[in-house]
């Protein structure tokens, strides 16, 4: 009998490796639920809710150690093309390239003047207006966007629209788990040209899917990108609705982005509806426990390993213009990064025709509107990957990894965001079983306190920096 040799002492070249999608992305809980793998191989992958009500891919049959097709399309696989490569291939003639916005031709801020798109859309309503215009101009045959639609207990899903349908029935913003697999099946079964709305990782999946599937490549005409903070589990909707009087088990519908008359643009109202028809009174989201996005409640782990805030692989990216000069208009404005020349011409013509109210804006202004997201996905991502590698954990290859040191204060923030992300899921599940919202609030609050802790010396330094910058601006100006 040969002597036992510990695996750690076997040179890597002699080790059997198994770097499949199952052993990397799925095993390490880095699936964001896009559904590209289940579209490519429905006999091996299935999209379904996990124990914490997030949609993720599950293996339903044995897979080979190397499965290049699904690895080529998964947005968190190390075999799929990254955002820089895809954007270079998609937009080789783009006039500009920016560290934060990606490649682009034009940057705008504004809103839709035409119809009810602004009042029934997110912020300025530009996204829904553009989808309708693509149908009106015969640029596409179908539009696929997220809409409130209760199917098997799910509150939102991708819905297919065609000319004559009311696109304003789509969701304003759906902070809820969704997947593309059903929409992709529709695209496969129905010939035509499609425009699809997508968050950054879904857009990346669609682009890589088009690279590997001739049919999708032929039918996918436009991607309308949504600027993204991070994805939420269904627990987020249940937590907020519980606080406005709708029991989570009877939740039928939720509006995350109601307008508060006379308020500021980023002060949104939340309302919910129960199965028996009760409708809650709209309440300012920021007044609800968990409404602070920086707490990381119920966040997909995959989002902590994403470096794309602006949907850099989309033909146009649309977000909230939460900037000082626009914040006081409660109807909202959109910031827009345009990469596709056809869409750029549509926007310019519509502005002349007063269908849109648009003006150019400096790219750094758009980046500034998403500063928190960029900090978390640049400095924070660098810290998280460095930490994971020190623990021999598998991580996806990412851009902007510098190895730079992170201050102790920021490390505390990033560490507690991870802890809260993980603990919020388990604690809220217990709260549901106990039917006791206070249980969750009591247990998670001490962690929030640790997240928000700032040493006294750091406050002094920050105050001095702000004072110095104010003096500097006064002297220069």
C-alpha positions as CSV (number, residue, x, y, z in Angstrom):
1,X,0.0,0.0,0.0
2,X,1.6,3.4,-1.0
3,X,2.2,6.0,1.7
4,X,-0.4,8.6,2.3
5,X,0.5,12.0,0.8
6,X,-1.6,15.0,1.8
7,X,-3.2,16.8,-1.1
8,X,-1.5,20.1,-0.1
9,X,1.8,18.6,-1.0
10,X,0.9,17.5,-4.5
11,X,2.1,19.9,-7.1
12,X,-0.8,21.8,-8.9
13,X,0.1,20.3,-12.3
14,X,-0.7,16.8,-10.9
15,X,-4.0,17.8,-9.3
16,X,-7.3,17.0,-10.9
17,X,-9.1,20.3,-11.5
18,X,-12.8,20.8,-11.8
19,X,-13.5,24.4,-12.6
20,X,-17.0,24.0,-14.0
21,X,-19.8,26.5,-13.5
22,X,-21.1,24.3,-10.7
23,X,-17.8,24.3,-8.8
24,X,-17.0,28.0,-9.2
25,X,-20.0,30.4,-9.6
26,X,-22.8,28.2,-8.2
27,X,-20.8,26.6,-5.4
28,X,-19.6,30.0,-4.2
29,X,-23.1,31.5,-4.3
30,X,-22.2,34.0,-7.0
31,X,-25.2,33.5,-9.3
32,X,-27.3,36.6,-9.9
33,X,-30.2,34.7,-11.5
34,X,-29.9,35.9,-15.1
35,X,-31.0,32.5,-16.5
36,X,-28.5,32.3,-19.4
37,X,-27.3,28.9,-18.3
38,X,-30.8,27.4,-18.1
39,X,-31.5,28.8,-21.6
40,X,-28.4,27.2,-23.0
41,X,-28.8,23.9,-21.2
42,X,-32.3,23.5,-19.7
43,X,-31.7,19.8,-19.1
44,X,-28.9,20.7,-16.7
45,X,-29.7,24.0,-15.1
46,X,-33.0,25.3,-13.6
47,X,-33.8,28.7,-12.2
48,X,-35.7,28.7,-8.8
49,X,-35.9,30.5,-5.5
50,X,-33.5,29.5,-2.8
51,X,-34.2,29.4,0.9
52,X,-33.9,33.1,1.2
53,X,-36.1,33.9,-1.7
54,X,-33.4,34.8,-4.3
55,X,-33.7,33.3,-7.8
56,X,-30.6,31.3,-8.6
57,X,-29.4,28.5,-10.9
58,X,-29.5,25.0,-9.7
59,X,-27.9,21.9,-11.2
60,X,-30.5,19.3,-12.0
61,X,-28.1,16.8,-13.7
62,X,-24.5,15.9,-13.6
63,X,-22.3,18.2,-15.7
64,X,-18.9,17.7,-17.2
65,X,-15.8,19.3,-15.5
66,X,-15.5,21.8,-18.4
67,X,-18.7,23.1,-20.1
68,X,-17.5,25.9,-22.3
69,X,-20.9,27.1,-23.5
70,X,-22.4,28.0,-20.2
71,X,-19.1,29.2,-18.9
72,X,-18.9,31.6,-21.8
73,X,-22.3,33.2,-21.1
74,X,-22.4,33.4,-17.3
75,X,-21.7,37.0,-16.2
76,X,-19.6,35.8,-13.2
77,X,-17.6,33.1,-15.0
78,X,-14.0,33.6,-15.6
79,X,-14.5,32.3,-19.2
80,X,-16.9,34.9,-20.3
81,X,-15.9,38.2,-21.9
82,X,-15.7,41.2,-19.5
83,X,-17.4,44.5,-20.0
84,X,-14.3,46.2,-21.6
85,X,-14.0,43.5,-24.3
86,X,-17.7,43.4,-25.1
87,X,-17.9,47.2,-25.3
88,X,-14.9,47.4,-27.6
89,X,-16.5,44.9,-29.9
90,X,-20.0,46.5,-29.7
91,X,-19.0,50.1,-29.9
92,X,-15.6,50.4,-31.7
93,X,-16.4,53.8,-33.0
94,X,-17.5,55.3,-29.7
95,X,-16.1,58.8,-29.3
96,X,-15.2,58.6,-25.6
97,X,-14.2,56.1,-23.0
98,X,-14.5,56.7,-19.2
99,X,-13.4,54.7,-16.2
100,X,-16.8,54.9,-14.7
101,X,-19.2,55.2,-17.6
102,X,-17.4,52.9,-20.1
103,X,-17.5,53.7,-23.8
104,X,-20.0,56.2,-25.0
105,X,-21.0,58.8,-27.6
106,X,-23.2,61.2,-25.6
107,X,-24.3,62.0,-22.0
108,X,-27.6,63.7,-21.2
109,X,-29.8,64.7,-18.4
110,X,-33.6,65.2,-18.8
111,X,-37.0,63.7,-18.9
112,X,-39.9,62.7,-21.2
113,X,-42.4,65.5,-22.2
114,X,-44.6,63.2,-24.2
115,X,-47.6,61.4,-22.7
116,X,-47.6,59.9,-19.2
117,X,-44.1,58.4,-19.4
118,X,-42.7,60.8,-16.8
119,X,-45.5,60.5,-14.3
120,X,-45.7,56.7,-14.7
121,X,-42.1,55.9,-15.1
122,X,-39.0,55.9,-12.9
123,X,-37.7,59.5,-12.4
124,X,-37.9,61.2,-15.8
125,X,-39.6,58.3,-17.7
126,X,-37.1,58.3,-20.5
127,X,-36.7,54.5,-20.5
128,X,-40.3,53.7,-21.2
129,X,-40.6,56.6,-23.7
130,X,-37.6,55.2,-25.6
131,X,-39.0,51.6,-25.7
132,X,-42.3,53.0,-27.1
133,X,-40.4,55.1,-29.7
134,X,-38.4,52.0,-30.8
135,X,-41.7,50.3,-31.5
136,X,-43.3,53.3,-33.2
137,X,-40.3,53.8,-35.5
138,X,-40.3,50.0,-36.4
139,X,-36.9,49.5,-34.9
140,X,-38.1,46.5,-33.0
141,X,-41.1,44.2,-33.0
142,X,-41.1,43.3,-29.3
143,X,-40.1,45.0,-26.1
144,X,-39.2,42.9,-23.0
145,X,-39.3,44.8,-19.7
146,X,-40.0,44.0,-16.1
147,X,-43.6,44.4,-15.0
148,X,-45.8,43.7,-11.9
149,X,-47.3,40.3,-12.6
150,X,-48.2,37.8,-10.0
151,X,-47.2,34.3,-11.2
152,X,-46.7,31.4,-8.8
153,X,-46.3,33.9,-5.9
154,X,-43.7,36.1,-7.7
155,X,-44.6,39.8,-7.8
156,X,-42.6,40.8,-10.9
157,X,-41.3,39.2,-14.0
158,X,-40.2,40.0,-17.5
159,X,-43.2,40.7,-19.8
160,X,-43.3,40.9,-23.6
161,X,-44.9,44.0,-25.2
162,X,-45.7,44.7,-28.9
163,X,-47.1,47.7,-30.8
164,X,-50.4,48.8,-29.3
165,X,-49.6,47.6,-25.8
166,X,-49.4,50.0,-22.9
167,X,-45.7,50.1,-21.9
168,X,-46.5,52.3,-18.9
169,X,-47.9,49.2,-17.2
170,X,-44.3,48.1,-16.7
171,X,-42.7,48.4,-13.3
172,X,-41.1,51.8,-12.4
173,X,-38.4,50.0,-10.5
174,X,-38.6,46.5,-9.2
175,X,-36.3,45.7,-6.3
176,X,-37.3,42.1,-6.6
177,X,-35.6,38.9,-7.9
178,X,-36.3,38.2,-11.6
179,X,-34.8,36.0,-14.3
180,X,-34.5,36.2,-18.1
181,X,-35.0,32.5,-18.8
182,X,-38.7,32.8,-19.7
183,X,-38.1,35.9,-21.9
184,X,-35.2,34.1,-23.7
185,X,-37.5,31.2,-24.4
186,X,-40.0,33.6,-25.9
187,X,-37.3,35.1,-28.1
188,X,-36.3,31.6,-29.2
189,X,-39.9,30.7,-30.2
190,X,-40.9,34.0,-31.8
191,X,-39.1,35.5,-34.7
192,X,-38.6,39.3,-34.6
193,X,-36.4,42.1,-33.3
194,X,-36.2,42.7,-29.6
195,X,-35.4,45.5,-27.2
196,X,-34.7,44.3,-23.6
197,X,-34.3,46.2,-20.4
198,X,-31.5,44.9,-18.2
199,X,-29.4,45.6,-15.1
200,X,-25.6,45.4,-15.8
201,X,-25.0,41.7,-15.1
202,X,-28.1,40.7,-17.2
203,X,-26.9,42.9,-20.0
204,X,-23.5,41.3,-19.9
205,X,-25.1,37.8,-19.9
206,X,-27.2,38.8,-23.0
207,X,-24.2,40.0,-24.9
208,X,-22.2,36.9,-24.1
209,X,-25.2,34.8,-25.0
210,X,-25.5,36.6,-28.4
211,X,-21.8,35.7,-29.0
212,X,-22.5,32.1,-28.5
213,X,-26.1,31.7,-29.9
214,X,-26.7,32.7,-33.5
215,X,-30.5,33.0,-32.9
216,X,-30.2,35.4,-30.0
217,X,-27.6,37.4,-31.8
218,X,-29.9,37.9,-34.8
219,X,-33.0,38.8,-32.7
220,X,-31.5,41.0,-29.9
221,X,-31.5,44.5,-31.4
222,X,-31.2,46.8,-28.4
223,X,-30.4,46.6,-24.7
224,X,-31.7,49.4,-22.5
225,X,-29.5,49.4,-19.4
226,X,-30.6,50.2,-15.9
227,X,-28.0,51.9,-13.6
228,X,-27.8,49.4,-10.7
229,X,-27.1,49.6,-6.9
230,X,-27.6,45.9,-6.3
231,X,-30.2,43.1,-6.5
232,X,-32.6,42.3,-3.7
233,X,-34.3,39.1,-2.6
234,X,-38.1,39.0,-2.2
235,X,-37.5,39.6,1.5
236,X,-36.9,43.3,0.8
237,X,-40.4,43.7,-0.5
238,X,-41.8,41.7,2.5
239,X,-39.8,43.8,5.0
240,X,-41.1,47.1,3.7
241,X,-44.7,46.0,3.1
242,X,-44.8,44.5,6.7
243,X,-44.0,48.0,8.0
244,X,-46.9,49.6,6.1
245,X,-49.5,47.1,7.4
246,X,-49.4,44.3,4.8
247,X,-48.5,40.9,6.2
248,X,-45.7,39.3,4.1
249,X,-47.7,36.1,3.6
250,X,-50.6,38.0,2.0
251,X,-48.5,40.5,-0.2
252,X,-49.9,40.7,-3.7
253,X,-48.3,43.9,-5.0
254,X,-45.8,46.7,-4.2
255,X,-44.9,50.1,-5.6
256,X,-41.4,51.1,-4.6
257,X,-41.3,54.4,-6.4
258,X,-44.4,56.4,-5.7
259,X,-44.0,60.2,-6.0
260,X,-44.3,62.4,-3.0
261,X,-45.8,65.7,-4.0
262,X,-43.7,68.6,-3.0
263,X,-40.9,66.3,-1.9
264,X,-37.4,65.9,-3.4
265,X,-36.6,63.6,-6.3
266,X,-35.0,60.9,-4.2
267,X,-37.7,60.8,-1.6
268,X,-40.0,58.1,-2.9
269,X,-43.2,56.7,-1.4
270,X,-43.9,53.0,-0.9
271,X,-47.3,51.3,-0.9
272,X,-48.4,47.7,-0.9
273,X,-51.5,45.6,-1.7
274,X,-52.7,42.5,0.0
275,X,-54.3,39.4,-1.5
276,X,-57.7,40.4,-0.1
277,X,-57.5,43.9,-1.7
278,X,-56.3,46.1,1.2
279,X,-54.1,48.9,0.0
280,X,-51.7,50.6,2.3
281,X,-51.2,54.4,2.6
282,X,-48.1,55.6,0.7
283,X,-45.2,56.1,3.1
284,X,-41.8,57.7,2.5
285,X,-39.4,54.8,1.9
286,X,-36.5,56.5,3.7
287,X,-38.6,56.4,6.9
288,X,-38.9,52.6,6.8
289,X,-36.4,50.4,8.5
290,X,-34.1,48.9,5.8
291,X,-34.8,51.7,3.2
292,X,-31.2,52.7,3.4
293,X,-29.5,51.0,0.4
294,X,-26.1,51.1,2.1
295,X,-27.2,48.6,4.8
296,X,-27.0,45.7,2.2
297,X,-30.2,44.0,3.5
298,X,-31.0,40.9,1.4
299,X,-28.4,41.6,-1.2
300,X,-27.2,39.0,-3.7
301,X,-23.6,37.9,-2.9
302,X,-22.9,38.2,-6.6
303,X,-23.5,41.9,-6.4
304,X,-20.4,42.2,-4.1
305,X,-18.3,40.9,-7.0
306,X,-19.7,43.1,-9.8
307,X,-17.7,46.1,-11.0
308,X,-20.3,47.5,-13.5
309,X,-22.6,50.2,-12.1
310,X,-23.6,51.8,-15.4
311,X,-24.5,48.8,-17.6
312,X,-21.5,49.4,-19.8
313,X,-22.6,46.8,-22.4
314,X,-26.0,48.3,-23.0
315,X,-26.8,50.6,-25.9
316,X,-28.0,53.2,-23.5
317,X,-27.8,53.4,-19.7
318,X,-30.5,55.2,-17.8
319,X,-30.5,56.2,-14.1
320,X,-31.7,58.7,-11.5
321,X,-30.3,62.2,-11.7
322,X,-30.0,62.7,-8.0
323,X,-27.9,65.7,-8.3
324,X,-28.2,69.0,-6.4
325,X,-29.5,71.0,-9.4
326,X,-32.3,68.5,-10.1
327,X,-33.1,67.0,-6.7
328,X,-35.9,69.5,-5.9
329,X,-38.1,68.5,-8.8
330,X,-40.1,65.5,-7.4
331,X,-41.1,64.4,-10.9
332,X,-37.5,63.4,-11.4
333,X,-34.8,63.6,-14.1
334,X,-32.8,60.8,-15.8
335,X,-29.1,60.7,-16.4
336,X,-28.3,59.0,-19.7
337,X,-25.2,57.5,-21.2
338,X,-25.7,56.7,-24.9
339,X,-23.5,54.3,-26.9
340,X,-25.7,53.4,-29.8
341,X,-25.8,55.8,-32.8
342,X,-29.4,55.0,-33.7
343,X,-30.7,55.7,-30.2
344,X,-28.6,58.9,-30.1
345,X,-30.3,60.2,-33.2
346,X,-33.7,59.4,-31.8
347,X,-32.9,61.3,-28.6
348,X,-31.6,64.4,-30.5
349,X,-34.6,64.4,-32.9
350,X,-37.1,64.0,-30.0
351,X,-35.4,66.9,-28.1
352,X,-35.8,69.2,-31.1
353,X,-39.5,68.0,-31.4
354,X,-40.0,68.7,-27.7
355,X,-40.9,65.0,-27.0
356,X,-38.0,64.9,-24.7
357,X,-36.4,67.7,-22.6
358,X,-32.7,66.9,-22.7
359,X,-29.5,68.7,-22.3
360,X,-25.9,67.5,-22.4
361,X,-24.2,66.9,-19.1
362,X,-20.5,66.4,-18.1
363,X,-19.7,62.7,-17.7
364,X,-18.2,63.4,-14.3
365,X,-21.5,64.7,-13.1
366,X,-23.2,61.4,-14.0
367,X,-20.4,59.5,-12.2
368,X,-20.9,61.8,-9.2
369,X,-24.6,60.8,-9.1
370,X,-23.5,57.2,-8.4
371,X,-20.5,57.9,-6.1
372,X,-21.5,55.4,-3.4
373,X,-21.9,52.6,-5.9
374,X,-18.6,53.3,-7.5
375,X,-16.8,53.4,-4.2
376,X,-18.3,50.1,-3.2
377,X,-17.4,48.5,-6.5
378,X,-14.0,49.9,-6.9
379,X,-12.2,50.2,-3.5
380,X,-14.7,47.9,-1.8
381,X,-14.4,45.2,-4.5
382,X,-10.6,45.4,-4.4
383,X,-10.8,44.8,-0.6
384,X,-13.3,41.9,-0.8
385,X,-11.4,40.0,-3.5
386,X,-8.1,40.5,-1.7
387,X,-9.7,39.2,1.5
388,X,-11.3,36.2,-0.3
389,X,-8.1,35.2,-2.0
390,X,-6.3,35.3,1.4
391,X,-8.8,32.6,2.5
392,X,-8.3,30.6,-0.7
393,X,-11.8,31.3,-1.9
394,X,-12.6,31.3,-5.6
395,X,-13.5,34.7,-7.0
396,X,-14.3,35.9,-10.5
397,X,-11.7,37.9,-12.4
398,X,-12.5,41.6,-12.1
399,X,-11.3,44.9,-13.5
400,X,-9.9,47.7,-11.3
401,X,-8.2,45.3,-8.8
402,X,-5.2,47.3,-7.6
403,X,-4.1,45.7,-4.4
404,X,-4.1,49.1,-2.7
405,X,-4.5,49.3,1.0
406,X,-7.9,50.2,2.5
407,X,-8.3,52.4,5.5
408,X,-9.4,50.7,8.8
409,X,-12.6,52.8,8.7
410,X,-13.5,51.7,5.2
411,X,-12.6,48.1,6.1
412,X,-15.1,48.2,8.9
413,X,-17.8,49.4,6.5
414,X,-17.1,46.7,3.9
415,X,-16.8,44.0,6.6
416,X,-20.1,44.9,8.2
417,X,-21.9,45.2,4.9
418,X,-20.9,41.5,4.3
419,X,-22.0,40.5,7.8
420,X,-25.3,42.3,7.4
421,X,-25.9,40.9,3.9
422,X,-25.5,37.4,5.3
423,X,-27.2,37.9,8.7
424,X,-30.2,39.8,7.3
425,X,-31.3,36.7,5.3
426,X,-31.2,34.3,8.2
427,X,-32.7,36.7,10.7
428,X,-35.6,37.7,8.5
429,X,-36.4,34.1,7.8
430,X,-36.7,33.5,11.5
431,X,-38.8,36.7,11.9
432,X,-41.2,35.3,9.3
433,X,-41.4,31.9,11.1
434,X,-42.1,33.8,14.4
435,X,-44.4,36.3,12.6
436,X,-42.5,38.9,14.5
437,X,-41.0,41.9,12.7
438,X,-39.5,43.3,15.9
439,X,-37.3,40.2,16.2
440,X,-35.6,41.1,13.0
441,X,-35.2,44.8,13.9
442,X,-33.8,44.0,17.3
443,X,-31.3,41.5,16.1
444,X,-30.0,43.4,13.1
445,X,-29.8,46.9,14.7
446,X,-26.6,46.3,16.6
447,X,-24.9,45.3,13.4
448,X,-26.1,48.5,11.7
449,X,-24.6,50.4,14.6
450,X,-21.2,48.7,14.0
451,X,-21.5,49.5,10.3
452,X,-22.1,53.2,11.0
453,X,-19.4,53.5,13.7
454,X,-16.8,56.1,13.0
455,X,-13.8,56.7,15.3
456,X,-13.7,60.2,16.8
457,X,-10.2,60.9,15.3
458,X,-11.6,60.2,11.8
459,X,-14.4,62.6,12.3
460,X,-11.9,65.3,13.2
461,X,-9.8,64.6,10.1
462,X,-12.9,64.6,7.9
463,X,-14.0,67.9,9.4
464,X,-10.6,69.5,8.8
465,X,-10.5,68.2,5.1
466,X,-13.9,69.7,4.5
467,X,-12.9,73.0,6.1
468,X,-9.7,73.1,4.0
469,X,-11.6,72.4,0.8
470,X,-14.1,75.1,1.6
471,X,-11.4,77.7,2.2
472,X,-9.6,76.6,-1.0
473,X,-12.8,77.0,-3.1
474,X,-13.4,80.5,-1.5
475,X,-9.8,81.6,-2.3
476,X,-9.9,80.3,-5.9
477,X,-13.5,81.5,-6.6
